[in-house]
Amino acid sequence: MSGSRFLTLADVAEVLNTSVAQVYALVRRAELPAIKIGGRGQWRVESAQLEEYIQRQYVATREFVDAHPFTEAEVPADELG
């Protein structure tokens, strides 16, 4: 990430390697804190909030993995090489 305090939704999408629409959905569901600025209502995510979100996702993923042991049958077809 750059040294900017605030990121656009497009910046966040690039960091997370996902779409702007997915980031917007995270913001609107209040999973990723953001602010709305200006007359056109542009969204900005604070860099620190993005890092906290990422850390929360690591915790949630670990909890999911612990609760759902891996089986070979689960491997998504698009992950098979």
PyMOL Python script that loads the backbone (N, CA, C, O; Angstrom):
from pymol import cmd

cmd.read_pdbstr("""\
ATOM      1  N   MET A   1       0.834  -1.185   0.000  1.00  0.00           N
ATOM      2  CA  MET A   1       0.000   0.000   0.000  1.00  0.00           C
ATOM      3  C   MET A   1       0.874   1.242   0.000  1.00  0.00           C
ATOM      4  O   MET A   1       2.010   1.235   0.474  1.00  0.00           O
ATOM      5  N   SER A   2       0.324   2.270  -0.530  1.00  0.00           N
ATOM      6  CA  SER A   2       1.045   3.538  -0.539  1.00  0.00           C
ATOM      7  C   SER A   2       1.038   4.146   0.856  1.00  0.00           C
ATOM      8  O   SER A   2       0.443   3.595   1.782  1.00  0.00           O
ATOM      9  N   GLY A   3       1.708   5.292   0.995  1.00  0.00           N
ATOM     10  CA  GLY A   3       1.770   5.963   2.274  1.00  0.00           C
ATOM     11  C   GLY A   3       0.544   6.800   2.572  1.00  0.00           C
ATOM     12  O   GLY A   3       0.508   7.472   3.602  1.00  0.00           O
ATOM     13  N   SER A   4      -0.457   6.786   1.714  1.00  0.00           N
ATOM     14  CA  SER A   4      -1.668   7.581   1.915  1.00  0.00           C
ATOM     15  C   SER A   4      -2.475   7.047   3.090  1.00  0.00           C
ATOM     16  O   SER A   4      -2.566   5.840   3.313  1.00  0.00           O
ATOM     17  N   ARG A   5      -3.059   7.984   3.836  1.00  0.00           N
ATOM     18  CA  ARG A   5      -3.907   7.577   4.954  1.00  0.00           C
ATOM     19  C   ARG A   5      -5.192   6.936   4.460  1.00  0.00           C
ATOM     20  O   ARG A   5      -5.673   5.964   5.041  1.00  0.00           O
ATOM     21  N   PHE A   6      -5.756   7.494   3.366  1.00  0.00           N
ATOM     22  CA  PHE A   6      -7.022   7.006   2.842  1.00  0.00           C
ATOM     23  C   PHE A   6      -6.852   6.396   1.460  1.00  0.00           C
ATOM     24  O   PHE A   6      -6.039   6.854   0.657  1.00  0.00           O
ATOM     25  N   LEU A   7      -7.630   5.363   1.199  1.00  0.00           N
ATOM     26  CA  LEU A   7      -7.606   4.649  -0.074  1.00  0.00           C
ATOM     27  C   LEU A   7      -8.982   4.718  -0.725  1.00  0.00           C
ATOM     28  O   LEU A   7     -10.003   4.743  -0.037  1.00  0.00           O
ATOM     29  N   THR A   8      -9.002   4.748  -2.039  1.00  0.00           N
ATOM     30  CA  THR A   8     -10.265   4.641  -2.765  1.00  0.00           C
ATOM     31  C   THR A   8     -10.710   3.182  -2.730  1.00  0.00           C
ATOM     32  O   THR A   8      -9.935   2.296  -2.370  1.00  0.00           O
ATOM     33  N   LEU A   9     -11.955   2.942  -3.105  1.00  0.00           N
ATOM     34  CA  LEU A   9     -12.426   1.559  -3.180  1.00  0.00           C
ATOM     35  C   LEU A   9     -11.632   0.781  -4.224  1.00  0.00           C
ATOM     36  O   LEU A   9     -11.392  -0.415  -4.064  1.00  0.00           O
ATOM     37  N   ALA A  10     -11.223   1.467  -5.295  1.00  0.00           N
ATOM     38  CA  ALA A  10     -10.401   0.807  -6.320  1.00  0.00           C
ATOM     39  C   ALA A  10      -9.036   0.418  -5.754  1.00  0.00           C
ATOM     40  O   ALA A  10      -8.513  -0.650  -6.069  1.00  0.00           O
ATOM     41  N   ASP A  11      -8.461   1.286  -4.917  1.00  0.00           N
ATOM     42  CA  ASP A  11      -7.185   0.957  -4.275  1.00  0.00           C
ATOM     43  C   ASP A  11      -7.336  -0.277  -3.394  1.00  0.00           C
ATOM     44  O   ASP A  11      -6.496  -1.177  -3.425  1.00  0.00           O
ATOM     45  N   VAL A  12      -8.403  -0.315  -2.613  1.00  0.00           N
ATOM     46  CA  VAL A  12      -8.651  -1.451  -1.722  1.00  0.00           C
ATOM     47  C   VAL A  12      -8.858  -2.718  -2.538  1.00  0.00           C
ATOM     48  O   VAL A  12      -8.343  -3.779  -2.184  1.00  0.00           O
ATOM     49  N   ALA A  13      -9.614  -2.610  -3.633  1.00  0.00           N
ATOM     50  CA  ALA A  13      -9.844  -3.770  -4.497  1.00  0.00           C
ATOM     51  C   ALA A  13      -8.523  -4.313  -5.029  1.00  0.00           C
ATOM     52  O   ALA A  13      -8.341  -5.527  -5.120  1.00  0.00           O
ATOM     53  N   GLU A  14      -7.603  -3.420  -5.380  1.00  0.00           N
ATOM     54  CA  GLU A  14      -6.307  -3.852  -5.884  1.00  0.00           C
ATOM     55  C   GLU A  14      -5.515  -4.576  -4.793  1.00  0.00           C
ATOM     56  O   GLU A  14      -4.910  -5.617  -5.051  1.00  0.00           O
ATOM     57  N   VAL A  15      -5.518  -4.030  -3.585  1.00  0.00           N
ATOM     58  CA  VAL A  15      -4.797  -4.658  -2.475  1.00  0.00           C
ATOM     59  C   VAL A  15      -5.356  -6.053  -2.196  1.00  0.00           C
ATOM     60  O   VAL A  15      -4.599  -7.001  -1.988  1.00  0.00           O
ATOM     61  N   LEU A  16      -6.679  -6.171  -2.194  1.00  0.00           N
ATOM     62  CA  LEU A  16      -7.327  -7.446  -1.879  1.00  0.00           C
ATOM     63  C   LEU A  16      -7.469  -8.364  -3.096  1.00  0.00           C
ATOM     64  O   LEU A  16      -7.926  -9.501  -2.973  1.00  0.00           O
ATOM     65  N   ASN A  17      -7.077  -7.869  -4.260  1.00  0.00           N
ATOM     66  CA  ASN A  17      -7.192  -8.634  -5.502  1.00  0.00           C
ATOM     67  C   ASN A  17      -8.635  -9.100  -5.729  1.00  0.00           C
ATOM     68  O   ASN A  17      -8.902 -10.277  -5.973  1.00  0.00           O
ATOM     69  N   THR A  18      -9.541  -8.143  -5.640  1.00  0.00           N
ATOM     70  CA  THR A  18     -10.955  -8.410  -5.839  1.00  0.00           C
ATOM     71  C   THR A  18     -11.562  -7.248  -6.624  1.00  0.00           C
ATOM     72  O   THR A  18     -10.834  -6.370  -7.088  1.00  0.00           O
ATOM     73  N   SER A  19     -12.859  -7.233  -6.774  1.00  0.00           N
ATOM     74  CA  SER A  19     -13.509  -6.170  -7.549  1.00  0.00           C
ATOM     75  C   SER A  19     -13.909  -4.997  -6.668  1.00  0.00           C
ATOM     76  O   SER A  19     -14.047  -5.128  -5.452  1.00  0.00           O
ATOM     77  N   VAL A  20     -14.091  -3.854  -7.305  1.00  0.00           N
ATOM     78  CA  VAL A  20     -14.592  -2.680  -6.598  1.00  0.00           C
ATOM     79  C   VAL A  20     -15.993  -2.970  -6.054  1.00  0.00           C
ATOM     80  O   VAL A  20     -16.340  -2.523  -4.961  1.00  0.00           O
ATOM     81  N   ALA A  21     -16.789  -3.710  -6.807  1.00  0.00           N
ATOM     82  CA  ALA A  21     -18.138  -4.063  -6.351  1.00  0.00           C
ATOM     83  C   ALA A  21     -18.084  -4.878  -5.060  1.00  0.00           C
ATOM     84  O   ALA A  21     -18.910  -4.678  -4.169  1.00  0.00           O
ATOM     85  N   GLN A  22     -17.135  -5.781  -4.952  1.00  0.00           N
ATOM     86  CA  GLN A  22     -17.000  -6.581  -3.732  1.00  0.00           C
ATOM     87  C   GLN A  22     -16.584  -5.698  -2.559  1.00  0.00           C
ATOM     88  O   GLN A  22     -17.098  -5.862  -1.452  1.00  0.00           O
ATOM     89  N   VAL A  23     -15.673  -4.774  -2.784  1.00  0.00           N
ATOM     90  CA  VAL A  23     -15.241  -3.857  -1.728  1.00  0.00           C
ATOM     91  C   VAL A  23     -16.408  -2.972  -1.310  1.00  0.00           C
ATOM     92  O   VAL A  23     -16.618  -2.746  -0.118  1.00  0.00           O
ATOM     93  N   TYR A  24     -17.162  -2.475  -2.272  1.00  0.00           N
ATOM     94  CA  TYR A  24     -18.343  -1.661  -1.960  1.00  0.00           C
ATOM     95  C   TYR A  24     -19.316  -2.453  -1.084  1.00  0.00           C
ATOM     96  O   TYR A  24     -19.872  -1.915  -0.127  1.00  0.00           O
ATOM     97  N   ALA A  25     -19.517  -3.716  -1.408  1.00  0.00           N
ATOM     98  CA  ALA A  25     -20.407  -4.561  -0.609  1.00  0.00           C
ATOM     99  C   ALA A  25     -19.873  -4.719   0.815  1.00  0.00           C
ATOM    100  O   ALA A  25     -20.652  -4.695   1.768  1.00  0.00           O
ATOM    101  N   LEU A  26     -18.570  -4.878   0.971  1.00  0.00           N
ATOM    102  CA  LEU A  26     -17.974  -4.973   2.315  1.00  0.00           C
ATOM    103  C   LEU A  26     -18.232  -3.694   3.110  1.00  0.00           C
ATOM    104  O   LEU A  26     -18.556  -3.738   4.296  1.00  0.00           O
ATOM    105  N   VAL A  27     -18.081  -2.558   2.433  1.00  0.00           N
ATOM    106  CA  VAL A  27     -18.308  -1.263   3.083  1.00  0.00           C
ATOM    107  C   VAL A  27     -19.782  -1.108   3.463  1.00  0.00           C
ATOM    108  O   VAL A  27     -20.091  -0.729   4.592  1.00  0.00           O
ATOM    109  N   ARG A  28     -20.676  -1.391   2.548  1.00  0.00           N
ATOM    110  CA  ARG A  28     -22.110  -1.212   2.797  1.00  0.00           C
ATOM    111  C   ARG A  28     -22.636  -2.166   3.863  1.00  0.00           C
ATOM    112  O   ARG A  28     -23.596  -1.844   4.563  1.00  0.00           O
ATOM    113  N   ARG A  29     -22.008  -3.352   3.994  1.00  0.00           N
ATOM    114  CA  ARG A  29     -22.387  -4.297   5.055  1.00  0.00           C
ATOM    115  C   ARG A  29     -21.677  -3.981   6.368  1.00  0.00           C
ATOM    116  O   ARG A  29     -21.835  -4.703   7.352  1.00  0.00           O
ATOM    117  N   ALA A  30     -20.893  -2.900   6.382  1.00  0.00           N
ATOM    118  CA  ALA A  30     -20.148  -2.453   7.569  1.00  0.00           C
ATOM    119  C   ALA A  30     -19.100  -3.467   8.023  1.00  0.00           C
ATOM    120  O   ALA A  30     -18.707  -3.470   9.190  1.00  0.00           O
ATOM    121  N   GLU A  31     -18.649  -4.320   7.117  1.00  0.00           N
ATOM    122  CA  GLU A  31     -17.557  -5.237   7.430  1.00  0.00           C
ATOM    123  C   GLU A  31     -16.212  -4.530   7.325  1.00  0.00           C
ATOM    124  O   GLU A  31     -15.248  -4.893   7.999  1.00  0.00           O
ATOM    125  N   LEU A  32     -16.164  -3.513   6.468  1.00  0.00           N
ATOM    126  CA  LEU A  32     -14.961  -2.721   6.270  1.00  0.00           C
ATOM    127  C   LEU A  32     -15.330  -1.257   6.501  1.00  0.00           C
ATOM    128  O   LEU A  32     -15.992  -0.647   5.661  1.00  0.00           O
ATOM    129  N   PRO A  33     -14.910  -0.687   7.631  1.00  0.00           N
ATOM    130  CA  PRO A  33     -15.256   0.715   7.918  1.00  0.00           C
ATOM    131  C   PRO A  33     -14.713   1.667   6.853  1.00  0.00           C
ATOM    132  O   PRO A  33     -13.585   1.523   6.381  1.00  0.00           O
ATOM    133  N   ALA A  34     -15.545   2.640   6.491  1.00  0.00           N
ATOM    134  CA  ALA A  34     -15.167   3.627   5.481  1.00  0.00           C
ATOM    135  C   ALA A  34     -15.906   4.927   5.772  1.00  0.00           C
ATOM    136  O   ALA A  34     -16.827   4.971   6.588  1.00  0.00           O
ATOM    137  N   ILE A  35     -15.483   5.975   5.091  1.00  0.00           N
ATOM    138  CA  ILE A  35     -16.184   7.256   5.184  1.00  0.00           C
ATOM    139  C   ILE A  35     -16.625   7.662   3.787  1.00  0.00           C
ATOM    140  O   ILE A  35     -16.017   7.284   2.786  1.00  0.00           O
ATOM    141  N   LYS A  36     -17.687   8.431   3.747  1.00  0.00           N
ATOM    142  CA  LYS A  36     -18.218   8.952   2.487  1.00  0.00           C
ATOM    143  C   LYS A  36     -17.922  10.443   2.481  1.00  0.00           C
ATOM    144  O   LYS A  36     -18.301  11.152   3.414  1.00  0.00           O
ATOM    145  N   ILE A  37     -17.255  10.925   1.450  1.00  0.00           N
ATOM    146  CA  ILE A  37     -16.846  12.330   1.419  1.00  0.00           C
ATOM    147  C   ILE A  37     -17.341  13.025   0.163  1.00  0.00           C
ATOM    148  O   ILE A  37     -17.637  12.387  -0.847  1.00  0.00           O
ATOM    149  N   GLY A  38     -17.424  14.327   0.245  1.00  0.00           N
ATOM    150  CA  GLY A  38     -17.745  15.142  -0.922  1.00  0.00           C
ATOM    151  C   GLY A  38     -19.178  15.056  -1.371  1.00  0.00           C
ATOM    152  O   GLY A  38     -19.934  14.180  -0.950  1.00  0.00           O
ATOM    153  N   GLY A  39     -19.541  15.984  -2.237  1.00  0.00           N
ATOM    154  CA  GLY A  39     -20.891  16.061  -2.762  1.00  0.00           C
ATOM    155  C   GLY A  39     -21.270  14.867  -3.614  1.00  0.00           C
ATOM    156  O   GLY A  39     -22.450  14.536  -3.726  1.00  0.00           O
ATOM    157  N   ARG A  40     -20.295  14.219  -4.212  1.00  0.00           N
ATOM    158  CA  ARG A  40     -20.570  13.055  -5.059  1.00  0.00           C
ATOM    159  C   ARG A  40     -20.539  11.760  -4.267  1.00  0.00           C
ATOM    160  O   ARG A  40     -20.755  10.682  -4.822  1.00  0.00           O
ATOM    161  N   GLY A  41     -20.270  11.862  -2.971  1.00  0.00           N
ATOM    162  CA  GLY A  41     -20.324  10.678  -2.120  1.00  0.00           C
ATOM    163  C   GLY A  41     -19.267   9.647  -2.418  1.00  0.00           C
ATOM    164  O   GLY A  41     -19.566   8.457  -2.520  1.00  0.00           O
ATOM    165  N   GLN A  42     -18.042  10.086  -2.558  1.00  0.00           N
ATOM    166  CA  GLN A  42     -16.951   9.146  -2.801  1.00  0.00           C
ATOM    167  C   GLN A  42     -16.553   8.473  -1.493  1.00  0.00           C
ATOM    168  O   GLN A  42     -16.476   9.121  -0.450  1.00  0.00           O
ATOM    169  N   TRP A  43     -16.303   7.177  -1.558  1.00  0.00           N
ATOM    170  CA  TRP A  43     -15.930   6.399  -0.383  1.00  0.00           C
ATOM    171  C   TRP A  43     -14.419   6.365  -0.226  1.00  0.00           C
ATOM    172  O   TRP A  43     -13.676   6.299  -1.205  1.00  0.00           O
ATOM    173  N   ARG A  44     -13.979   6.413   1.030  1.00  0.00           N
ATOM    174  CA  ARG A  44     -12.561   6.273   1.350  1.00  0.00           C
ATOM    175  C   ARG A  44     -12.416   5.333   2.533  1.00  0.00           C
ATOM    176  O   ARG A  44     -13.196   5.372   3.484  1.00  0.00           O
ATOM    177  N   VAL A  45     -11.408   4.494   2.451  1.00  0.00           N
ATOM    178  CA  VAL A  45     -11.098   3.537   3.508  1.00  0.00           C
ATOM    179  C   VAL A  45      -9.742   3.913   4.086  1.00  0.00           C
ATOM    180  O   VAL A  45      -8.768   4.060   3.348  1.00  0.00           O
ATOM    181  N   GLU A  46      -9.678   4.065   5.381  1.00  0.00           N
ATOM    182  CA  GLU A  46      -8.413   4.381   6.022  1.00  0.00           C
ATOM    183  C   GLU A  46      -7.500   3.162   5.967  1.00  0.00           C
ATOM    184  O   GLU A  46      -7.944   2.040   6.213  1.00  0.00           O
ATOM    185  N   SER A  47      -6.245   3.375   5.650  1.00  0.00           N
ATOM    186  CA  SER A  47      -5.271   2.282   5.529  1.00  0.00           C
ATOM    187  C   SER A  47      -5.268   1.393   6.769  1.00  0.00           C
ATOM    188  O   SER A  47      -5.212   0.168   6.666  1.00  0.00           O
ATOM    189  N   ALA A  48      -5.328   2.024   7.945  1.00  0.00           N
ATOM    190  CA  ALA A  48      -5.319   1.259   9.197  1.00  0.00           C
ATOM    191  C   ALA A  48      -6.561   0.368   9.307  1.00  0.00           C
ATOM    192  O   ALA A  48      -6.481  -0.749   9.818  1.00  0.00           O
ATOM    193  N   GLN A  49      -7.715   0.865   8.824  1.00  0.00           N
ATOM    194  CA  GLN A  49      -8.940   0.059   8.855  1.00  0.00           C
ATOM    195  C   GLN A  49      -8.825  -1.148   7.925  1.00  0.00           C
ATOM    196  O   GLN A  49      -9.303  -2.236   8.248  1.00  0.00           O
ATOM    197  N   LEU A  50      -8.194  -0.952   6.777  1.00  0.00           N
ATOM    198  CA  LEU A  50      -7.989  -2.073   5.855  1.00  0.00           C
ATOM    199  C   LEU A  50      -7.100  -3.125   6.502  1.00  0.00           C
ATOM    200  O   LEU A  50      -7.390  -4.318   6.417  1.00  0.00           O
ATOM    201  N   GLU A  51      -6.025  -2.697   7.142  1.00  0.00           N
ATOM    202  CA  GLU A  51      -5.133  -3.654   7.804  1.00  0.00           C
ATOM    203  C   GLU A  51      -5.862  -4.403   8.918  1.00  0.00           C
ATOM    204  O   GLU A  51      -5.669  -5.607   9.084  1.00  0.00           O
ATOM    205  N   GLU A  52      -6.701  -3.692   9.685  1.00  0.00           N
ATOM    206  CA  GLU A  52      -7.479  -4.351  10.737  1.00  0.00           C
ATOM    207  C   GLU A  52      -8.455  -5.358  10.146  1.00  0.00           C
ATOM    208  O   GLU A  52      -8.637  -6.446  10.692  1.00  0.00           O
ATOM    209  N   TYR A  53      -9.082  -4.997   9.033  1.00  0.00           N
ATOM    210  CA  TYR A  53      -9.997  -5.923   8.346  1.00  0.00           C
ATOM    211  C   TYR A  53      -9.249  -7.191   7.919  1.00  0.00           C
ATOM    212  O   TYR A  53      -9.733  -8.305   8.119  1.00  0.00           O
ATOM    213  N   ILE A  54      -8.080  -7.008   7.337  1.00  0.00           N
ATOM    214  CA  ILE A  54      -7.282  -8.157   6.897  1.00  0.00           C
ATOM    215  C   ILE A  54      -6.946  -9.050   8.089  1.00  0.00           C
ATOM    216  O   ILE A  54      -7.059 -10.272   7.992  1.00  0.00           O
ATOM    217  N   GLN A  55      -6.541  -8.466   9.197  1.00  0.00           N
ATOM    218  CA  GLN A  55      -6.222  -9.257  10.386  1.00  0.00           C
ATOM    219  C   GLN A  55      -7.453 -10.002  10.905  1.00  0.00           C
ATOM    220  O   GLN A  55      -7.354 -11.158  11.318  1.00  0.00           O
ATOM    221  N   ARG A  56      -8.614  -9.341  10.884  1.00  0.00           N
ATOM    222  CA  ARG A  56      -9.853 -10.019  11.299  1.00  0.00           C
ATOM    223  C   ARG A  56     -10.155 -11.200  10.390  1.00  0.00           C
ATOM    224  O   ARG A  56     -10.632 -12.237  10.851  1.00  0.00           O
ATOM    225  N   GLN A  57      -9.880 -11.047   9.102  1.00  0.00           N
ATOM    226  CA  GLN A  57     -10.126 -12.137   8.161  1.00  0.00           C
ATOM    227  C   GLN A  57      -9.196 -13.314   8.417  1.00  0.00           C
ATOM    228  O   GLN A  57      -9.602 -14.467   8.272  1.00  0.00           O
ATOM    229  N   TYR A  58      -7.949 -13.033   8.799  1.00  0.00           N
ATOM    230  CA  TYR A  58      -7.034 -14.121   9.172  1.00  0.00           C
ATOM    231  C   TYR A  58      -7.587 -14.893  10.368  1.00  0.00           C
ATOM    232  O   TYR A  58      -7.555 -16.124  10.376  1.00  0.00           O
ATOM    233  N   VAL A  59      -8.089 -14.191  11.367  1.00  0.00           N
ATOM    234  CA  VAL A  59      -8.664 -14.831  12.551  1.00  0.00           C
ATOM    235  C   VAL A  59      -9.893 -15.651  12.160  1.00  0.00           C
ATOM    236  O   VAL A  59     -10.025 -16.808  12.561  1.00  0.00           O
ATOM    237  N   ALA A  60     -10.789 -15.053  11.379  1.00  0.00           N
ATOM    238  CA  ALA A  60     -12.007 -15.751  10.963  1.00  0.00           C
ATOM    239  C   ALA A  60     -11.674 -16.986  10.124  1.00  0.00           C
ATOM    240  O   ALA A  60     -12.320 -18.025  10.259  1.00  0.00           O
ATOM    241  N   THR A  61     -10.675 -16.869   9.270  1.00  0.00           N
ATOM    242  CA  THR A  61     -10.279 -18.006   8.441  1.00  0.00           C
ATOM    243  C   THR A  61      -9.699 -19.118   9.294  1.00  0.00           C
ATOM    244  O   THR A  61     -10.011 -20.290   9.082  1.00  0.00           O
ATOM    245  N   ARG A  62      -8.859 -18.764  10.258  1.00  0.00           N
ATOM    246  CA  ARG A  62      -8.287 -19.766  11.164  1.00  0.00           C
ATOM    247  C   ARG A  62      -9.397 -20.480  11.925  1.00  0.00           C
ATOM    248  O   ARG A  62      -9.360 -21.702  12.070  1.00  0.00           O
ATOM    249  N   GLU A  63     -10.382 -19.731  12.411  1.00  0.00           N
ATOM    250  CA  GLU A  63     -11.503 -20.336  13.136  1.00  0.00           C
ATOM    251  C   GLU A  63     -12.284 -21.277  12.224  1.00  0.00           C
ATOM    252  O   GLU A  63     -12.697 -22.356  12.649  1.00  0.00           O
ATOM    253  N   PHE A  64     -12.487 -20.870  10.972  1.00  0.00           N
ATOM    254  CA  PHE A  64     -13.193 -21.727  10.024  1.00  0.00           C
ATOM    255  C   PHE A  64     -12.410 -23.011   9.764  1.00  0.00           C
ATOM    256  O   PHE A  64     -12.973 -24.106   9.777  1.00  0.00           O
ATOM    257  N   VAL A  65     -11.116 -22.865   9.530  1.00  0.00           N
ATOM    258  CA  VAL A  65     -10.267 -24.035   9.243  1.00  0.00           C
ATOM    259  C   VAL A  65     -10.262 -24.986  10.439  1.00  0.00           C
ATOM    260  O   VAL A  65     -10.355 -26.202  10.273  1.00  0.00           O
ATOM    261  N   ASP A  66     -10.154 -24.425  11.641  1.00  0.00           N
ATOM    262  CA  ASP A  66     -10.159 -25.262  12.842  1.00  0.00           C
ATOM    263  C   ASP A  66     -11.480 -26.008  13.009  1.00  0.00           C
ATOM    264  O   ASP A  66     -11.494 -27.157  13.451  1.00  0.00           O
ATOM    265  N   ALA A  67     -12.580 -25.364  12.659  1.00  0.00           N
ATOM    266  CA  ALA A  67     -13.903 -25.967  12.818  1.00  0.00           C
ATOM    267  C   ALA A  67     -14.265 -26.917  11.676  1.00  0.00           C
ATOM    268  O   ALA A  67     -15.145 -27.764  11.825  1.00  0.00           O
ATOM    269  N   HIS A  68     -13.585 -26.774  10.536  1.00  0.00           N
ATOM    270  CA  HIS A  68     -13.908 -27.576   9.356  1.00  0.00           C
ATOM    271  C   HIS A  68     -12.620 -28.195   8.796  1.00  0.00           C
ATOM    272  O   HIS A  68     -11.995 -27.619   7.906  1.00  0.00           O
ATOM    273  N   PRO A  69     -12.226 -29.357   9.310  1.00  0.00           N
ATOM    274  CA  PRO A  69     -10.989 -29.986   8.836  1.00  0.00           C
ATOM    275  C   PRO A  69     -11.017 -30.204   7.322  1.00  0.00           C
ATOM    276  O   PRO A  69     -12.061 -30.489   6.736  1.00  0.00           O
ATOM    277  N   PHE A  70      -9.865 -30.064   6.721  1.00  0.00           N
ATOM    278  CA  PHE A  70      -9.698 -30.180   5.271  1.00  0.00           C
ATOM    279  C   PHE A  70      -9.908 -31.613   4.795  1.00  0.00           C
ATOM    280  O   PHE A  70      -9.475 -32.571   5.436  1.00  0.00           O
ATOM    281  N   THR A  71     -10.584 -31.733   3.655  1.00  0.00           N
ATOM    282  CA  THR A  71     -10.674 -33.013   2.958  1.00  0.00           C
ATOM    283  C   THR A  71     -10.314 -32.777   1.500  1.00  0.00           C
ATOM    284  O   THR A  71     -10.588 -31.705   0.961  1.00  0.00           O
ATOM    285  N   GLU A  72      -9.718 -33.743   0.870  1.00  0.00           N
ATOM    286  CA  GLU A  72      -9.294 -33.615  -0.536  1.00  0.00           C
ATOM    287  C   GLU A  72     -10.471 -33.317  -1.460  1.00  0.00           C
ATOM    288  O   GLU A  72     -10.286 -32.689  -2.502  1.00  0.00           O
ATOM    289  N   ALA A  73     -11.664 -33.751  -1.103  1.00  0.00           N
ATOM    290  CA  ALA A  73     -12.844 -33.537  -1.943  1.00  0.00           C
ATOM    291  C   ALA A  73     -13.229 -32.072  -2.042  1.00  0.00           C
ATOM    292  O   ALA A  73     -14.001 -31.698  -2.925  1.00  0.00           O
ATOM    293  N   GLU A  74     -12.705 -31.231  -1.148  1.00  0.00           N
ATOM    294  CA  GLU A  74     -13.065 -29.813  -1.128  1.00  0.00           C
ATOM    295  C   GLU A  74     -12.319 -28.953  -2.115  1.00  0.00           C
ATOM    296  O   GLU A  74     -12.745 -27.823  -2.356  1.00  0.00           O
ATOM    297  N   VAL A  75     -11.234 -29.414  -2.701  1.00  0.00           N
ATOM    298  CA  VAL A  75     -10.379 -28.575  -3.519  1.00  0.00           C
ATOM    299  C   VAL A  75     -11.191 -28.048  -4.718  1.00  0.00           C
ATOM    300  O   VAL A  75     -11.655 -28.837  -5.542  1.00  0.00           O
ATOM    301  N   PRO A  76     -11.361 -26.734  -4.817  1.00  0.00           N
ATOM    302  CA  PRO A  76     -12.108 -26.169  -5.953  1.00  0.00           C
ATOM    303  C   PRO A  76     -11.421 -26.484  -7.275  1.00  0.00           C
ATOM    304  O   PRO A  76     -10.192 -26.486  -7.353  1.00  0.00           O
ATOM    305  N   ALA A  77     -12.195 -26.744  -8.293  1.00  0.00           N
ATOM    306  CA  ALA A  77     -11.650 -27.105  -9.603  1.00  0.00           C
ATOM    307  C   ALA A  77     -10.714 -26.019 -10.133  1.00  0.00           C
ATOM    308  O   ALA A  77      -9.718 -26.332 -10.785  1.00  0.00           O
ATOM    309  N   ASP A  78     -11.019 -24.753  -9.863  1.00  0.00           N
ATOM    310  CA  ASP A  78     -10.181 -23.660 -10.382  1.00  0.00           C
ATOM    311  C   ASP A  78      -8.859 -23.552  -9.627  1.00  0.00           C
ATOM    312  O   ASP A  78      -7.995 -22.776 -10.037  1.00  0.00           O
ATOM    313  N   GLU A  79      -8.669 -24.291  -8.554  1.00  0.00           N
ATOM    314  CA  GLU A  79      -7.424 -24.273  -7.780  1.00  0.00           C
ATOM    315  C   GLU A  79      -6.525 -25.467  -8.110  1.00  0.00           C
ATOM    316  O   GLU A  79      -5.444 -25.597  -7.537  1.00  0.00           O
ATOM    317  N   LEU A  80      -6.950 -26.324  -9.011  1.00  0.00           N
ATOM    318  CA  LEU A  80      -6.221 -27.549  -9.292  1.00  0.00           C
ATOM    319  C   LEU A  80      -5.115 -27.409 -10.321  1.00  0.00           C
ATOM    320  O   LEU A  80      -4.624 -28.429 -10.803  1.00  0.00           O
ATOM    321  N   GLY A  81      -4.723 -26.287 -10.662  1.00  0.00           N
ATOM    322  CA  GLY A  81      -3.547 -26.176 -11.506  1.00  0.00           C
ATOM    323  C   GLY A  81      -3.838 -25.896 -12.893  1.00  0.00           C
ATOM    324  O   GLY A  81      -2.920 -25.780 -13.705  1.00  0.00           O
TER     325      GLY A  81
END
""", "prot")
cmd.dss("prot")
cmd.show_as("cartoon", "prot")
cmd.util.cbc("prot")
cmd.orient("prot")
